[in-house]
Amino acid sequence: MKKHSIFKRLLLPMVISGLVILGSCGDRTPLLPNVTGTAGQVVLVMNTNMWEGPPGRALGGKLASEHPGLMQYEPMFDIVRIGHGAFTNIFKTHRNILIVSVSGQHERPHMNIRNNVWAKPQTVLEVNAPDAESLYSFIGNQGERIVEEFVLAERGRVLEYNRTSERTALRNHLEQKFDLSLTIPRGYDIIIDTTDFIWIRHDPRRITKDIIQGIFVYQYDYTDPATFSPEYLVSKRDEFLRSYVQGPSDNSWMATETIIYPEFTEFMDNGTYVARLEGLWKVENDFMGGPFISHTTLDEDRNKVITVEAFLYAPGDKKRNLLRQVEAILHTLKINE
């Protein structure tokens, strides 16, 4: 099987959103406008005295914590902080809003999550507390959850775009080949297609920048419970990629960077076991690299281990949002019954 170089120039996918005109029909609720703001951004409504004190430092530390798995520091979210008095209509249509209120009217600290309040698809989190001390404690306990709610909201927007622009030919091909389904949007093409391995990436005819957003899908026989260990999954990854993903120079190929070993986690997704690797890839005998995320599960009916991987190559560019775009595809994986 002929190898294919990953040194191709690809187009950065662009998601263009339009503004829905407000209107009404009879007594129906007026249509909401589309959200504003950029992906990965949160409008934080929090007065200066709280922002500059321990609650604000704790909350800012959570929202701007380092995004895992990248080759340089990028925050989980970019924060646009304003006071309550500045929270006018220009900010109310933002995609992600966090409103922090401290008042004696609140008996205890708590959080409300609301969707599509002033725009759609919008997520609004309201954190209320009676005083600064209880707010600080609440952020310490629930800060990760606040971040995760916005991560899920961002992923949901990508998934909805992918669903409405799905390339059904790819879904059909994957169903026939691996007995699984993935929702992949237009703009992706098959680059390599072998018996047990497939590489899908953005259409190489759309060339503007050295950016690669790619998907690998591969399978192998399930023979041992030790399959679902980080060491085994990394070894199988390297085996497949050395065979099929060649680098730009002679005797170079994609491999896993093990100086910083991939993070391994396990979770259940709609009743299906998933082993996740999140780390960095490199090109042996060359200088390319970037982040990757893989989800591996078991097709019990066929006794096959299935891995679906998202990877990114974006030298000189910010990577957080690009990685989240391609990672969202992994979360549509379903093994057909």
N, C-alpha and C positions, 0 to 999 in steps of 0.2 A: 504494500500500500504506500502510495506516494505521500511523503510528509509535506506539511504546509507551514510556511514561515509565519510567525506572529508579528513580523515586522511590517505589516501592511498598514497603510494609513486609512483611518476610518472616520466617519462623520460622528460628531457629537450629537446625540439625539436631542431634539428640542420639543418640549411640550408647550404648545401655544394655547393660552386660555383667553377666552373672550368675555366680555361683560354682558350679562343678561339684563335687559332693560326692565326696570320695575314697572309693574302693571297689575291690573286686576281684572277679573271677569265676574261681574255680578257681585255676590257677597263672598267670593273666594278670597283667601289670604293672598296678598300681593306676592309676586314672585321675588325671591331673594337674588341679589346680585352674586356673581362669582366672587370668590375670595380674592383678596389682594395680598401683596407681600411675596417674598421669595421663599423657596423651599428651604427648610432648616432655620427659619427665623421665628422668634417668639416675641410678641408684644407683652411686656411685663408692666402691669399697672400697679405701682407701689410707690407710696410717698417717700420723699427723700430721707426723712428721719429713720424710717424702717430700712430703706435700701442701704444706708450708710452704717447701720448698726449690725449686730450679730445675725438677725434674721435675713437681712439682705445679703450679707456675705455668705451665709450658708446656702441660700437659694441660688445665688449667682454661681457658687461653686458646683452645685449640682447641674444646673443647666449648661454651664460652660465647661463641664468636665471633659477630659480628653476622649474623643471618639476612638473606640478600640480598633486595632487592626490596620491602621494607616501608617504610612512611612514618615509622616511628620505630624506635628500637633494640629488638630482641628477640633473645635468644640463640638459637643453634641448639638448645641443650638446657639445661634447668634441672638443676642438679647437686645431688644429696643426697649429701654426703660423709660416710662413716663409717669408723671403723677396723676392722681385721680382727676384733678381739674383739667388736665390736658387730654383726657380720654374722650375725644370728640368723634364725630362721624368719620373723619378721615382715617381713624385707627380701628373703628368698629367692624370694618369689613375684612380685617386681617385674618389670615388662615388659622393662626395659633394665638390665643390670647390667654394670659394668666392674670387674674385680678386678685390682688391680696388686700384684704380689709381687716383692720384691727379696730375693734370697738367693744365697749362694755355691753352692747346689745347682744353680743354673741356669748352664749353660756359656756361653750367649749370650742376648741379648734375642730374644724371639719372642712371637707372639700366637696364641692358639687361639680359635676361634669355635665356640660350641656353642648349640644351639637346644633349647628345651623341657626344661631341666634340672630345675627345680623347679616350673614352671608352664607354661602354654601360652596363646597363642603368645609365647614368651620368647626373647630373644637375650642370651647371656652371652658377653662378651669377657674373656679372661684374658691379661694382659700380664705377662710374666715377664722378669726381668733379673738379672744377677749383682751389679750395683752401681748406684749412683745416676747415675754418669756415663754408663754405657751405656744406662740407661733414658732419660735426657734426650735422648741422640742418637737413640734409637729413636722417641721421641715426635716429635722434629723431622722425621723421615723418614716416619713412618706416621700422624701425627696426623690428616691429612685422611681417610685410609682408615678410621680409627676412627669419625670422625664420620659418614662415608658409610655404614658398616655399620648404624649406628643409624637413619640416615635411611631406608635401604632397609627396615629392620625395621618402622618406623612406617608406611611406605607399604604394606608387605605386609599389615598388619593392616587398614588402610582398604580395600584391594583385596578382602580376604577378606569383609569385611562387605558391600561393594558386590556381590560375586558372589552371596552368599547372599540378598541382598534386592533383586536386580536387577529393574528394571521392564522386562520383556521387550517391552512395547509400544513403548517408545522405541527399543530395539535394532532391532526389526523396521522401524520407520519410517525410521531412519537408513540401514539396509541398502537399503531401496527407494529412498530419496531420493539418497544419496550413494555407494552401493555400498561402505560401510564399516561397521565395528562398533565400538561403545563400550559399556562396562559402566557403566550409570548406575543408582543405587539408587532405591528408592521415595522419594517426596517431591519429585521433580522433575517439572515440567510444561512443555509447550511454550507459549511466550508469543508468538513470532512465527515464521511459517513461510512463506518465500517460495521462489521458484525456486532460488536459490543461497545462501540464508542462513536459518539457524534459530537461535533463542535459546531455551535451556532453563534453567529456574531452579526454585528450591524453590517448592512449592505456596503461592501467596499467600493461601490461606484459613487457613494456620497462622501467625497474626500474633502475635508477642510482642515483637520488637525490630526496629530498623532495620538488619538484616543481610541482605545479598544474596550468595549463592553462585550463580554463574551459569556457563553454558557457551554459547559461540558456536561454530557450525560454518558455514563458508562455503567456496565453491569458485569458481574462475575458470579460464579457459583458460591453458595453459602455452604461452608464445610465445617466451621468451628465457631463457637461463641466468642472466641478471642478476636473474631473479625471486628467487633465493635469496640475496639480500643484505639486510642490515638495513634499508637505506633503502627498498627496494622493498616489503618486507613491511610496514613501518610505513605507507607510503603506501596500500597496499591495505587495511590494517586501518582507517585513518581514512576511507577511501572507503566501506566497508561500514557502519561504525558511524554516520557522519553521515547515511546514508540511512535507517537502521532503528532507531537507539537514541537516542531523544530524552530530554533532561534535563527537570527539573521546571519550568523557566521558559521563557518564549517565546524562540525562536531559540537554544536550548541543545541540545547533543548530546555524546555520549561521544567522546573523542579521546585520542590518545597524548600523554603528558607527555614533551616532548623536552628540557627544561632538564636533566634527568638522563636521558640517552638510554638506551633499553632495552639490556640486555646481550644479545649475540648469540653463540650457540654452535651447533656442528654435531656430530652424533653418529649412529651407526648403532644402530638398535633392531631386533634380530632380523632383520638383513639389510636393513632399510629405512632410507633416509636421512631424517633429521629435522633441520630448522632450528628452533631454539628462541629465542624472545624472552622476556625476563623484565624487566619494568619497571613503570611506574606509568601509570594512566589518570587522566584528569580530565574534567570537564564544561565545555566551552566556554561562557562567559557565565554560569557558576554556580560553586558552591563545593564540589562533590562530587569525590571521588577515591578511589583505592585501588590495590592491586597487581593485576597480571595476568601470566599465563604463557601463551604460545602455542606449539604444535607444528605445523609445516608440513611437508608431504611431497608427493610426486608420485604420482598415480595414472596410471601409464604407459599402461595399457590404454585409459583414457578421455581421456588427455592433459589431465588436470585437476590444478590445484594445490589441495590440501586443507589448510585450517587449522582446527584445533580449539583453542579458547582457554578457559582458566579465569580468572575474575575474581572479586574480592571487594570488597564495600562493608561496612565495619564500623566506623563512626565511634565513637570512644571505647572500643573494645574491642581486646583483644589479637588479633593477626591470624595469627600463625604457624601455629597448629593448624588454624584455619579455612581458610587458604590450602592447607595440605597436604592437607586433606580433598578439596577440589575439584580440586587439581592431580593427585591420584592417578587421576582419571578419564582424564586425557590419556594416561597410560601404558597404557591398554587399547586405544588406537587401532590398528586393523588395517584395511588396505585389502583388500577381498575380491578373490580371484582369479577 
